[in-house]
Amino acid sequence: MDGHGSYVWFSYAVTLLVLCVAVVAPLRRQRGLKRQIASLARRPNARRPSARRQSDPE
């Protein structure tokens, strides 16, 4: 490669790293969001203050 081998292989390595991050990062984010949605779905009406107001006697 006429002295440019280290540059070429380094470029290949950086490209491979960027491609791996571009694939893995959204998958990890999706998994985290699915877990967050599942935990919110298990909550018993924690985000519905109107339901609490109806049951509270005034």
C-alpha positions, -999 to 999 in steps of 0.1 A, spaced: 0 0 0 30 22 -5 33 34 32 -4 42 35 -15 9 50 -18 22 86 -40 50 74 -62 27 53 -66 1 81 -73 28 106 -100 42 84 -115 8 80 -116 3 117 -132 37 124 -158 30 97 -166 -4 112 -169 12 147 -192 39 134 -214 14 116 -216 -8 147 -226 21 169 -252 32 143 -268 -3 146 -264 -10 183 -274 24 197 -310 25 183 -315 -11 194 -304 -3 230 -326 28 230 -356 7 218 -351 -19 245 -350 9 271 -381 25 259 -399 -8 258 -390 -14 294 -401 21 304 -434 17 286 -439 -17 303 -432 -2 338 -456 27 331 -483 2 320 -479 -17 353 -486 14 374 -521 17 388 -534 50 375 -503 70 387 -506 95 358 -543 101 361 -550 127 387 -586 131 376 -594 96 388 -581 105 423 -602 136 424 -634 117 417 -628 92 445 -619 119 471 -648 131 491 -650 168 495 
